[in-house]
Amino acid sequence: MKSGAAVTLVGIGDDGCASLSARAFNAITRAQVLAGGERHLGFFKQFSGERILLKNGISEAIERIVRLADEHNVCVLASGDPLFFGVGAMIIKRLGAEHVEVLPQPTAMQWAFARAGLKWEDASFVSVHGRSREGFLTRLRQARKLGIFTDEENSPPRLASLMLEHNQVQWRAWLCENLAGPDERVRHFSIPDLAKCDDVRPLNVLILERTEPAWRPPPVIPFIDEEQFAKRIPKKGLITKREVRLLSLAAMQIRPDSVVWDIGAGSGSVSIEAAMMAQEGRVYAIEVDPEGVDICIENLRHHAIDNVRVIAGRAPDALKDIETPDAVFIGGSKGSMEEILDVVIDKLCEGGRLVANAITLENASEIYSVLRRREIVPEVTLFQVSRAEPLARYMRYEALNPIQIFAATKAAVRSE
Ligand SMILES: C[S@@+](CC[C@H](N)C(=O)[O-])C[C@H]1O[C@@H](n2cnc3c(N)ncnc32)[C@H](O)[C@@H]1O
């Protein structure tokens, strides 16, 4: 045993004791306390010490493990590699790595790739096991090969149906069940066939691989053409132009896990590009116009983006119960700019970024005066783009509306 270790975390396969190394087996033999899921504890029916069931309310069980670890040999059983989407991280966070010895097995993910005969160093991994599948489609668009832990709620056929609805059919799927156990089964599906499959076992790993050999990941900076978005007709001009989106999103300093608010989302173009950049985070698209809300939803579907939550309502009232943002974009205010800014500045996290765009002088002066009243000195960019457009046999410039971009960082609140 590692010196100073109070708990041994033992990875175990679907074949139970047969999967254990001598080192893991010895640790279990020495154990006075054995913790694990029902299935894992079931492999050790003859164990006579204290058993701790890890089920719902796992933090209580971990507290008990911590208390007992002071004076007892404690073994925690977990499937596969306890540090790969497992309980390992929680236990180490609570006890410190110096007090935990980890004896891993190959993860079910590794078995799945081995059984499918696919290399896995180029794969991405997602777990929708016991958690929301929000963002699954957004992550899918960046992946060539994906290994997925599923559960009953987010089952492989449900994920395949979601993919079908969003026209994500250029994939082959491997459904790998009861891996490394006596009932192991590995099947190969198209997405439509997987959506129809009605005999999936609960213990499974799903692998998705793209079928188009020429597929390449999408550009890191989206810069999506206005033509790629449905817009309100006849108000075609309502969409934020892509050059303006580019500067605004850059000013928002979006990170992969950012929580973003897009106030006055309109067609959702800013939300969609923000969501592509914050694929592990999420975007709240706030829009008051019912037609705008519908168009925003249509665009999300068209771009297969599912980490945007559309909020049909008027800011600032609609902002009350949304989680703290890391970045906020204000593209529309319907005459309530001052009230919106006050709420946004209060709610934004420390170090968070605020970006407000103004086309009218009135909006610009309102933004500027609220920021000054709140003792914020903004970065301001006056920005006017001209695009070359064909005119008969020639190209000539066509000017887009000038726009002012106000950007600011929320300072840390000083404690007196
Ligand atoms: C919370 S994750 C834990 C993963 C584990 N740490 C590992 O490395 O394999 C649980 C997921 O693993 C899957 N899983 C665990 N054992 C499996 C097996 N033998 N065959 C297929 N899937 C398995 C479950 O279906 C579930 O989606």
The ligand as an SDF file (V2000), in Angstrom:
LIG
                    3D

 27 29  0  0  0  0  0  0  0  0999 V2000
  -19.8610    6.7510  -14.2070 C   0  0  0  0  0  0  0  0  0  0  0  0
  -19.1940    5.9290  -15.5930 S   0  0  0  0  0  0  0  0  0  0  0  0
  -17.8380    5.1300  -14.8830 C   0  0  0  0  0  0  0  0  0  0  0  0
  -16.7970    4.7080  -15.8570 C   0  0  0  0  0  0  0  0  0  0  0  0
  -15.6860    3.9450  -15.1990 C   0  0  0  0  0  0  0  0  0  0  0  0
  -14.9270    4.7820  -14.3390 N   0  0  0  0  0  0  0  0  0  0  0  0
  -14.7340    3.2980  -16.2170 C   0  0  0  0  0  0  0  0  0  0  0  0
  -13.5920    3.6670  -16.2530 O   0  0  0  0  0  0  0  0  0  0  0  0
  -15.2020    2.4030  -16.9490 O   0  0  0  0  0  0  0  0  0  0  0  0
  -20.2900    4.6370  -15.7520 C   0  0  0  0  0  0  0  0  0  0  0  0
  -20.5190    4.2580  -17.1890 C   0  0  0  0  0  0  0  0  0  0  0  0
  -19.7030    3.1310  -17.5200 O   0  0  0  0  0  0  0  0  0  0  0  0
  -20.4680    2.1830  -18.2180 C   0  0  0  0  0  0  0  0  0  0  0  0
  -19.9030    0.8660  -17.9390 N   0  0  0  0  0  0  0  0  0  0  0  0
  -19.3380    0.4570  -16.8070 C   0  0  0  0  0  0  0  0  0  0  0  0
  -18.9360   -0.8170  -16.9200 N   0  0  0  0  0  0  0  0  0  0  0  0
  -19.2550   -1.2380  -18.1630 C   0  0  0  0  0  0  0  0  0  0  0  0
  -19.1020   -2.4400  -18.8840 C   0  0  0  0  0  0  0  0  0  0  0  0
  -18.5460   -3.4670  -18.3210 N   0  0  0  0  0  0  0  0  0  0  0  0
  -19.5530   -2.4900  -20.1570 N   0  0  0  0  0  0  0  0  0  0  0  0
  -20.1070   -1.4380  -20.7270 C   0  0  0  0  0  0  0  0  0  0  0  0
  -20.2720   -0.2740  -20.0960 N   0  0  0  0  0  0  0  0  0  0  0  0
  -19.8730   -0.1650  -18.8250 C   0  0  0  0  0  0  0  0  0  0  0  0
  -21.8510    2.3660  -17.6310 C   0  0  0  0  0  0  0  0  0  0  0  0
  -22.8630    1.9000  -18.4840 O   0  0  0  0  0  0  0  0  0  0  0  0
  -21.9320    3.8810  -17.4460 C   0  0  0  0  0  0  0  0  0  0  0  0
  -22.3880    4.5400  -18.5760 O   0  0  0  0  0  0  0  0  0  0  0  0
  1  2  1  0
  2  3  1  0
  2 10  1  0
  3  4  1  0
  4  5  1  0
  5  6  1  0
  5  7  1  0
  7  8  2  0
  7  9  1  0
 10 11  1  0
 11 12  1  0
 11 26  1  0
 12 13  1  0
 13 14  1  0
 13 24  1  0
 14 15  1  0
 14 23  1  0
 15 16  2  0
 16 17  1  0
 17 18  1  0
 17 23  2  0
 18 19  1  0
 18 20  2  0
 20 21  1  0
 21 22  2  0
 22 23  1  0
 24 25  1  0
 24 26  1  0
 26 27  1  0
M  CHG  2   2   1   9  -1
M  END
$$$$
